[in-house]
Amino acid sequence: MASLEYYVQESQNLAVLGETASYIPALDEQDPSQFAVCLIDENGNQFLAGDTSTSFTLQSISKVISFIYACEEMTLDYVLQYVDVEPTGDSFNSIIRLENTEFGKPFNPMINAGAITITSLLPGQNREEKFQHLCDFMGKMIGKPVKINQEVYESEIKTADRNRSIAYYLKSNHILQGDVESVLDVYFRHCAIEVTVESLARIGLILSNDGVDPITNERFFSKEISKVAKALMLTCGMYNASGKFATFVGLPSKSGVSGGILSVAEHEDLQGLQGKIGIATFGPAIDPIGNSVAGIEFLKRISIEYDLSIF
């Protein structure tokens, strides 16, 4: 059986097959050859490899966190009045499904329409409160204050015409709550939150353990919300490659166009890691769909080698 180090190196070699996200100028400046991996188990044991000190922005991975937080604060039933839990098979920024359904309700929280809607439901009297509450929630999970990458945030604002179109369409159908521009500002900011693979893997560990940090025994969200979030990650978390990823990798995962992937797993002995496991990878060279080339390769290889698939 090959080591995790071997799979890291072999996966990083495939980064040349991808490109950085050029449509967001600040992301296009990332080094496409970088790759980092972190796995954390329920006993606090870690595997770290690659460019692990490099920070990157959450991008669409923040959709999982905002969904969980909205459900925990506003209840799952309330949130699901505004966003469904069905896969689409469409690209993450598609507007087609909104026009083809009677009420224009987003199909799931992992696409832009759904995530923007979820952002409008976050608790708080204004954009500053909404964002700060979300940051506080995330900061408690990773054990340190959360900050955004200002350059990425500003870059997203300047290239957000399609997201603005989606948001105004949602508003016209009475799905989006509150002021469109304020909601979008919070959305752009939580997409621009910076993490390392270590802090992201810690969130994965909590998800893997149904909302409880097994290291501190602190509960952050309910088991019910955790189950729904992981189901959405499995069926909708890898953009319009989610079906293939579920079939051939079989790990609840969420990717972002910055190159990050958040995954959850469980194993009796994954190179010394045991029980519930949070996994995070970062490789900014992405495929045409928006998923990290090296990250997907690494997850596929270890899933097959260690039989991690939930199926």
Summary of the structure (lengths in Angstrom):
residues: 311
radius of gyration: 17.9
end to end distance: 21.1
largest distance: 55.7
contacts: 1146
relative contact order: 0.20
helix: 49%
strand: 15%
